[in-house]
Amino acid sequence: MGDLLVMKFGGTSMGSAERIRVAARLTSEQSAKRPVVVVVSAMSKVTDLLLDSLRKAEAGDQADLDANLEKLSERHRECCRGLLPKEKQDQATAGVERLIADFARIAKGVMMLGERPPRSVDEAVAVGERLSAYLMALHMECEGIPAVAVNAADVIATDAVFGNATPLMEPTRARAAAVLRPLLDQHKVPVVTGFNGSTLDHRPTTLGRGGSDFSASILAAVLDAAELWIWTDVDGIMSGDPRLVSDARVLPEITYAEAAELAYNGAKVLHPRTLAPLAERGIPVWSKNSFAPEKPGTRILPRVDAGHGPHAVTSMTDVALVSMEPASAAVSGTKLMARALDGLARANVEILAFTSSSYRQSFCFLVRQSELERALEFLEEDLALELVHGYLKPIEVDADVGLIAVVGEGMRGTPGLAGRMFTAISKHNINIIAIAQGSSELTIAIVVRRSGLEQAVRAIHGEF
């Protein structure tokens, strides 16, 4: 099936009966032309509700847990009423209540234990996607489109890192051949849950950040799909955040590497993990708007004919700059960096930018504020001796900063670009605190005071 299309619908695209109806129509239009596999997220805000319910269960708060379960039930019953003909609503409601009962059973176990085992959390939060897949498939059947809801736990094989599992591609390929290929051969549309999978011995897992998009790319890869379409609520990938940049435009094409860099540095683009299975096989991706499907969106490809210069600028505010400096020249800065980086790796903390000086052997790195506490805990534990005896100056943290990332394949080998960026920023009297650029010349990272971040983003976007 060389013409297979995988389509993924996000939470806002599945957020109501009306949106599910649109998603089904878009699926129907394509399934009339070629085989289609659909991957769906939970309805918008449902995953947050499920996680909050598990926290309430852990705390022993029965009243709030019951209130959340009622919200969950009513949200999906309302969807049933708006989506399905009357003769199907009792069947649909019964199916919804069965799935919610599965979640309630797990929540009750959490309440009895007084804690949330990661394996139980993974099984519980996948109920949101299972509800979406069930309703979407049922609606499509009512519209005369043969469709079957499929739990990705039966298809996507992963390791046993609960909450942030990694797919095992060859076992997944075998499962997909056994579960999805027969449905496609029967000209049915599999509606697969996003975000979840299971270990080789079938313990439920989830795929972490960007998990539903990741699910879609995994399936596109193992099914040797021709394309992957990601349906969201924006027109495509933009040259800048339209909330900050009034003349931001949709990029018609970007590369996998550019999309990954933009996502890594705060843009609401496909998560870098999503792109990895596709890049290996060169499968193109479209980022499209289900609220305006007539718009072309952005195509993500292995390579594009790029003009010189950056293609997009993005920014992050929830970051902190951590600075470290030996107190004496007798302390090897290189060894200190190595130990610091090892500690951050063990803490599973992502470094967004890193820069160092040569003489003082000092260095600084940027991390997300959500990971700052864990980063400092590991650093202070690993370097306790040096800190106690004064070989290392106290670790400094500056949380009043923001990150700007300027991204573009076209920056490679083009002189003068950094100078133009810095000049554009300096015209607004904004001080640059740190700069980092990888050897690929794909991204230039700039750290500035948070108060000047938005103006700096606009200045750079205007310059290019």
Phi and psi in degrees as a GROMACS rama.xvg file:
@    title "Ramachandran Plot"
@    xaxis  label "Phi"
@    yaxis  label "Psi"
@TYPE xy
-69.0134  -14.3651  GLY-2
-102.484  14.886  ASP-3
-61.3205  136.233  LEU-4
-114.15  130.179  LEU-5
-104.77  128.546  VAL-6
-121.414  131.61  MET-7
-117.408  131.643  LYS-8
-112.707  124.883  PHE-9
-79.14  -178.37  GLY-10
-60.701  -40.7955  GLY-11
-71.2643  -31.4857  THR-12
-73.421  -12.4773  SER-13
-117.248  17.2785  MET-14
-78.2163  -7.08348  GLY-15
-161.591  172.683  SER-16
-59.097  -41.8028  ALA-17
-62.0514  -43.1499  GLU-18
-69.3471  -37.5335  ARG-19
-65.5072  -36.1902  ILE-20
-62.9618  -41.6441  ARG-21
-64.1604  -43.8208  VAL-22
-60.2083  -41.389  ALA-23
-64.7956  -38.7578  ALA-24
-65.8758  -42.9482  ARG-25
-63.1256  -37.5671  LEU-26
-66.0878  -43.6863  THR-27
-61.2512  -41.5862  SER-28
-59.2824  -40.2542  GLU-29
-80.4918  -36.7465  GLN-30
-68.5445  -17.7293  SER-31
-73.1464  -16.8526  ALA-32
-106.509  -30.0106  LYS-33
-163.407  166.533  ARG-34
-64.8568  141.592  PRO-35
-133.775  136.395  VAL-36
-114.855  131.39  VAL-37
-108.226  139.283  VAL-38
-121.771  132.196  VAL-39
-124.454  146.166  VAL-40
-88.2185  169.479  SER-41
-66.3126  156.866  ALA-42
-56.1475  146.432  MET-43
-52.4017  135.206  SER-44
76.9975  -5.93278  LYS-45
-70.3627  -40.8585  VAL-46
-60.7597  -40.4532  THR-47
-61.0478  -40.1928  ASP-48
-65.007  -40.7229  LEU-49
-64.6408  -44.3073  LEU-50
-65.0861  -40.0074  LEU-51
-63.7704  -37.2654  ASP-52
-63.3905  -39.9115  SER-53
-66.9027  -35.8531  LEU-54
-65.1268  -41.0117  ARG-55
-62.5189  -41.1255  LYS-56
-63.5691  -42.8014  ALA-57
-60.7972  -37.3532  GLU-58
-80.8426  -3.19547  ALA-59
76.2829  21.0223  GLY-60
-90.6541  84.0148  ASP-61
-63.7344  -40.4614  GLN-62
-63.1891  -47.6934  ALA-63
-68.9703  -34.9339  ASP-64
-61.3794  -46.5551  LEU-65
-61.3051  -39.0502  ASP-66
-64.1053  -40.9006  ALA-67
-65.887  -40.7593  ASN-68
-63.0457  -36.9623  LEU-69
-67.077  -40.9666  GLU-70
-59.7599  -44.6324  LYS-71
-61.2246  -45.7501  LEU-72
-65.1669  -46.3711  SER-73
-66.039  -37.8292  GLU-74
-58.0953  -43.9454  ARG-75
-82.4543  -29.2812  HIS-76
-65.2204  -41.1559  ARG-77
-60.7337  -40.5238  GLU-78
-63.1585  -42.331  CYS-79
-56.5671  -45.2095  CYS-80
-64.4798  -37.3417  ARG-81
-83.5219  -14.0019  GLY-82
-107.149  -30.595  LEU-83
-119.513  152.138  LEU-84
-65.2731  155.766  PRO-85
-55.6415  -37.7369  LYS-86
-68.5911  -14.2085  GLU-87
-103.608  -8.26392  LYS-88
-69.3644  -37.0455  GLN-89
-63.8948  -43.9467  ASP-90
-61.0095  -45.0083  GLN-91
-65.2256  -43.8356  ALA-92
-62.125  -39.6434  THR-93
-63.4862  -40.4634  ALA-94
-65.3029  -41.3687  GLY-95
-60.201  -46.4605  VAL-96
-65.9147  -32.1096  GLU-97
-64.1978  -43.1581  ARG-98
-67.8765  -39.9148  LEU-99
-67.3361  -33.4581  ILE-100
-63.9318  -35.3409  ALA-101
-59.9616  -45.1053  ASP-102
-64.3181  -44.8441  PHE-103
-61.0466  -35.9154  ALA-104
-61.9867  -43.5363  ARG-105
-67.3077  -42.383  ILE-106
-61.3278  -37.7407  ALA-107
-63.5991  -39.7665  LYS-108
-63.7944  -39.7657  GLY-109
-61.7767  -41.986  VAL-110
-62.8987  -40.9469  MET-111
-66.4694  -38.4531  MET-112
-76.4605  -31.0309  LEU-113
75.9911  18.8314  GLY-114
-154.99  166.145  GLU-115
-113.093  91.121  ARG-116
-60.2277  134.573  PRO-117
-53.41  -38.428  PRO-118
-62.9992  -41.2157  ARG-119
-67.453  -38.5511  SER-120
-60.653  -44.6377  VAL-121
-61.0717  -42.8391  ASP-122
-65.633  -38.6684  GLU-123
-71.5135  -47.1448  ALA-124
-70.4754  -21.0721  VAL-125
-68.5347  -12.1391  ALA-126
-61.4164  -31.365  VAL-127
-59.8083  -46.3165  GLY-128
-69.5501  -35.3855  GLU-129
-63.8043  -37.0491  ARG-130
-65.1231  -44.6892  LEU-131
-61.5763  -46.6279  SER-132
-62.7818  -40.4414  ALA-133
-61.5509  -48.2637  TYR-134
-69.0428  -40.0741  LEU-135
-63.2189  -46.5599  MET-136
-64.5429  -40.9511  ALA-137
-64.5045  -42.1405  LEU-138
-63.2823  -43.1865  HIS-139
-62.5573  -40.6206  MET-140
-59.5624  -42.6338  GLU-141
-63.9562  -26.8405  CYS-142
-89.7566  5.22573  GLU-143
83.9296  16.3183  GLY-144
-105.941  110.298  ILE-145
-60.3085  120.974  PRO-146
-146.461  152.023  ALA-147
-137.921  127.999  VAL-148
-73.6329  132.69  ALA-149
-127.46  128.31  VAL-150
-81.042  120.395  ASN-151
-61.7584  -16.288  ALA-152
-61.3332  -22.4526  ALA-153
-88.7629  -4.3046  ASP-154
-122.188  -49.3837  VAL-155
-91.514  114.714  ILE-156
-89.9462  136.573  ALA-157
-136.055  172.511  THR-158
-75.9833  -173.21  ASP-159
-104.262  29.3034  ALA-160
-86.7655  90.2043  VAL-161
-64.7033  137.258  PHE-162
92.0245  -22.5007  GLY-163
-155.669  54.2021  ASN-164
-73.0776  155.755  ALA-165
-110.843  133.852  THR-166
-70.1884  149  PRO-167
-105.428  104.109  LEU-168
-67.0727  -43.4664  MET-169
-68.1835  -45.8462  GLU-170
-59.8867  -34.8562  PRO-171
-66.0968  -40.129  THR-172
-58.5066  -43.023  ARG-173
-66.0632  -43.2425  ALA-174
-63.5263  -42.6069  ARG-175
-62.2579  -38.7196  ALA-176
-63.5775  -35.8158  ALA-177
-79.3472  -35.0025  ALA-178
-98.1543  -46.2799  VAL-179
-91.1731  -38.4259  LEU-180
-57.8322  -43.7818  ARG-181
-60.4188  -36.7703  PRO-182
-65.6546  -42.6444  LEU-183
-65.0273  -39.2252  LEU-184
-63.0588  -28.7557  ASP-185
-88.5695  9.30047  GLN-186
60.7486  36.0368  HIS-187
-103.902  153.893  LYS-188
-97.9464  112.126  VAL-189
-71.7247  127.95  PRO-190
-107.852  101.894  VAL-191
-100.508  139.341  VAL-192
-67.7133  136.838  THR-193
-85.7421  167.766  GLY-194
84.1614  -22.2582  PHE-195
-123.548  163.761  ASN-196
-158.121  -156.202  GLY-197
-157.024  158.394  SER-198
-71.1465  174.317  THR-199
-61.5511  -26.7051  LEU-200
-99.5099  20.5269  ASP-201
69.2285  33.2592  HIS-202
-86.5578  131.662  ARG-203
-63.7294  140.055  PRO-204
-135.537  166.568  THR-205
-127.66  163.317  THR-206
-101.805  6.74114  LEU-207
77.661  -157.389  GLY-208
-55.5645  135.199  ARG-209
64.7402  26.3893  GLY-210
-62.7458  -37.1947  GLY-211
-70.3095  -42.1741  SER-212
-61.1181  -40.9088  ASP-213
-61.4738  -43.0004  PHE-214
-54.9218  -45.4288  SER-215
-63.9357  -41.2647  ALA-216
-70.1713  -35.0434  SER-217
-61.6793  -46.8437  ILE-218
-66.865  -39.5343  LEU-219
-59.1163  -40.0547  ALA-220
-69.0009  -48.374  ALA-221
-74.2872  -21.1275  VAL-222
-94.7383  2.26489  LEU-223
53.5114  49.0548  ASP-224
-67.8136  155.6  ALA-225
-77.9548  -34.9859  ALA-226
-152.893  159.429  GLU-227
-125.976  127.702  LEU-228
-111.126  125.199  TRP-229
-105.414  113.119  ILE-230
-95.1394  124.891  TRP-231
-129.778  -156.589  THR-232
-115.602  20.386  ASP-233
-127.134  161.002  VAL-234
-73.6816  -12.2692  ASP-235
151.788  -163.887  GLY-236
-89.1622  130.354  ILE-237
-108.228  160.54  MET-238
-71.7834  -14.3078  SER-239
-168.023  166.602  GLY-240
-69.6682  116.36  ASP-241
-63.1108  -17.0276  PRO-242
-72.4131  -22.0533  ARG-243
-106.277  -32.036  LEU-244
-118.962  111.785  VAL-245
-67.9786  -28.1097  SER-246
-104.845  24.4337  ASP-247
-61.2517  142.016  ALA-248
-127.028  157.303  ARG-249
-74.7073  131.915  VAL-250
-83.8748  123.063  LEU-251
-66.0292  -35.3754  PRO-252
-146.277  142.055  GLU-253
-143.406  168.38  ILE-254
-90.8248  163.955  THR-255
-53.8614  -44.9161  TYR-256
-62.8842  -42.1842  ALA-257
-64.1566  -44.5833  GLU-258
-61.1939  -41.3563  ALA-259
-64.3586  -43.1731  ALA-260
-64.4196  -41.9214  GLU-261
-62.8327  -43.2155  LEU-262
-64.3027  -43.8956  ALA-263
-61.3109  -30.5324  TYR-264
-103.804  24.3503  ASN-265
108.117  -11.6249  GLY-266
-72.5622  148.978  ALA-267
-82.8363  72.3231  LYS-268
-122.284  175.661  VAL-269
-56.3147  136.237  LEU-270
-61.7434  142.941  HIS-271
-51.6301  -36.4697  PRO-272
-63.3743  -31.0383  ARG-273
-61.6143  -36.111  THR-274
-81.1949  -21.4282  LEU-275
-58.3827  -51.0561  ALA-276
-62.893  -29.1238  PRO-277
-76.5351  -40.3296  LEU-278
-61.343  -38.4818  ALA-279
-60.9292  -31.06  GLU-280
-109.929  -0.132935  ARG-281
67.0083  30.7363  GLY-282
-81.7997  121.223  ILE-283
-71.6379  151.575  PRO-284
-124.851  138.757  VAL-285
-111.108  131.976  TRP-286
-100.955  115.544  SER-287
-128.488  162.163  LYS-288
-105.186  112.464  ASN-289
-70.4343  -15.3825  SER-290
-84.9609  -16.0516  PHE-291
-143.792  66.6929  ALA-292
-65.1813  -14.9807  PRO-293
-72.7999  -18.4092  GLU-294
-77.7056  143.335  LYS-295
-70.2661  -28.5335  PRO-296
78.7048  -162.966  GLY-297
-118.036  135.822  THR-298
-101.77  132.612  ARG-299
-110.031  124.115  ILE-300
-132.505  164.879  LEU-301
-61.0417  -40.532  PRO-302
-144.085  150.23  ARG-303
-137.302  159.127  VAL-304
-80.4688  93.0867  ASP-305
-91.0707  140.52  ALA-306
-76.9364  167.251  GLY-307
-70.4415  142.228  HIS-308
105.543  173.348  GLY-309
-71.8907  155.691  PRO-310
-108.328  -22.5356  HIS-311
-157.384  156.478  ALA-312
-131.218  135.927  VAL-313
-133.882  171.914  THR-314
-150.98  161.388  SER-315
-138.531  140.232  MET-316
-108.784  -26.1048  THR-317
-86.8449  59.1689  ASP-318
-129.492  166.207  VAL-319
-142.996  141.935  ALA-320
-99.9585  121.294  LEU-321
-106.48  125.391  VAL-322
-117.057  138.8  SER-323
-135.345  141.145  MET-324
-149.243  130.521  GLU-325
-61.8968  144.696  PRO-326
-83.1919  -11.41  ALA-327
-144.27  147.508  SER-328
-67.7137  -13.2475  ALA-329
-73.0976  -19.3932  ALA-330
-86.9268  128.182  VAL-331
-73.2202  116.034  SER-332
-64.3608  -34.0948  GLY-333
-63.8765  -44.9338  THR-334
-65.9318  -37.4204  LYS-335
-63.0934  -44.365  LEU-336
-59.5548  -44.7547  MET-337
-59.7512  -44.0873  ALA-338
-68.9933  -38.0044  ARG-339
-64.1403  -44.6132  ALA-340
-65.7887  -36.6351  LEU-341
-64.2454  -42.6141  ASP-342
-62.5383  -41.2337  GLY-343
-66.8618  -36.1181  LEU-344
-64.8721  -43.131  ALA-345
-67.4067  -29.4862  ARG-346
-79.7447  -5.49864  ALA-347
59.6812  43.5798  ASN-348
-103.491  129.677  VAL-349
-82.8605  133.412  GLU-350
-95.3801  118.575  ILE-351
-84.4138  -29.7089  LEU-352
-158.257  149.883  ALA-353
-144.083  133.933  PHE-354
-148.149  152.571  THR-355
-144.295  162.596  SER-356
-108.29  157.388  SER-357
-87.2573  -46.4649  SER-358
-74.0344  -53.9147  TYR-359
-74.8963  -14.7504  ARG-360
63.3399  21.5787  GLN-361
-85.6398  158.076  SER-362
-153.422  160.093  PHE-363
-141.882  155.766  CYS-364
-146.793  154.377  PHE-365
-108.331  132.743  LEU-366
-132.055  163.873  VAL-367
-70.2613  143.843  ARG-368
-61.9715  -31.0942  GLN-369
-65.2353  -20.4402  SER-370
-106.82  0.303815  GLU-371
-63.5119  -47.86  LEU-372
-59.0068  -43.8249  GLU-373
-66.9029  -38.5454  ARG-374
-62.0106  -46.8594  ALA-375
-65.9167  -37.2812  LEU-376
-59.5059  -46.6785  GLU-377
-70.2733  -40.314  PHE-378
-63.3306  -46.2556  LEU-379
-68.1302  -31.6964  GLU-380
-71.0237  -44.4731  GLU-381
-70.2838  -31.1464  ASP-382
-111.815  25.4633  LEU-383
-58.2861  -43.0614  ALA-384
-62.3052  -46.8413  LEU-385
-64.2168  -37.6056  GLU-386
-70.1194  -43.7131  LEU-387
-62.8186  -42.1285  VAL-388
-90.2156  4.02902  HIS-389
77.7735  16.2775  GLY-390
-75.8336  -23.2099  TYR-391
-123.906  130.155  LEU-392
-64.7521  153.396  LYS-393
-52.7306  138.542  PRO-394
-66.7847  129.864  ILE-395
-103.117  141.412  GLU-396
-127.946  129.778  VAL-397
-121.474  107.89  ASP-398
-95.3927  -1.42409  ALA-399
-94.2871  49.5573  ASP-400
-133.57  166.267  VAL-401
-140.216  158.028  GLY-402
-108.627  134.631  LEU-403
-115.401  130.471  ILE-404
-121.23  122.987  ALA-405
-105.873  122.516  VAL-406
-125.021  139.091  VAL-407
174.516  129.109  GLY-408
-60.1539  -29.1337  GLU-409
-71.3597  -3.92018  GLY-410
-80.1109  -16.3869  MET-411
-59.9257  123.254  ARG-412
70.3436  12.1779  GLY-413
-100.503  110.656  THR-414
-73.5217  152.721  PRO-415
88.0519  -4.586  GLY-416
-68.1562  -44.5974  LEU-417
-60.8465  -41.7947  ALA-418
-60.3309  -40.9867  GLY-419
-64.2092  -39.6027  ARG-420
-61.9153  -49.0346  MET-421
-66.9795  -35.8549  PHE-422
-65.3267  -42.8341  THR-423
-60.3838  -40.631  ALA-424
-70.0437  -43.4915  ILE-425
-65.9476  -25.3854  SER-426
-60.2051  -21.5599  LYS-427
-103.84  16.2074  HIS-428
56.0321  39.4759  ASN-429
-101.473  124.62  ILE-430
-84.1491  133.814  ASN-431
-90.3294  122.937  ILE-432
-88.6  -39.6682  ILE-433
-153.751  153.109  ALA-434
-136.148  141.631  ILE-435
-145.3  138.785  ALA-436
-141.009  128.745  GLN-437
-74.274  162.619  GLY-438
-66.1695  -19.0306  SER-439
-74.8643  -13.229  SER-440
60.639  22.7828  GLU-441
-85.2182  -31.119  LEU-442
-137.379  136.868  THR-443
-113.75  120.503  ILE-444
-101.797  132.048  ALA-445
-128.595  129.214  ILE-446
-106.122  126.632  VAL-447
-132.777  170.086  VAL-448
-62.3772  144.004  ARG-449
-61.1876  -33.5167  ARG-450
-63.1933  -25.715  SER-451
-102.115  3.62684  GLY-452
-62.3594  -52.2633  LEU-453
-62.7517  -41.4502  GLU-454
-65.6642  -37.3209  GLN-455
-65.5241  -40.91  ALA-456
-60.3998  -46.3406  VAL-457
-63.4768  -38.2992  ARG-458
-64.1276  -44.427  ALA-459
-67.3878  -43.9803  ILE-460
-61.0658  -41.7943  HIS-461
-64.9027  -36.524  GLY-462
-66.0222  -33.9163  GLU-463
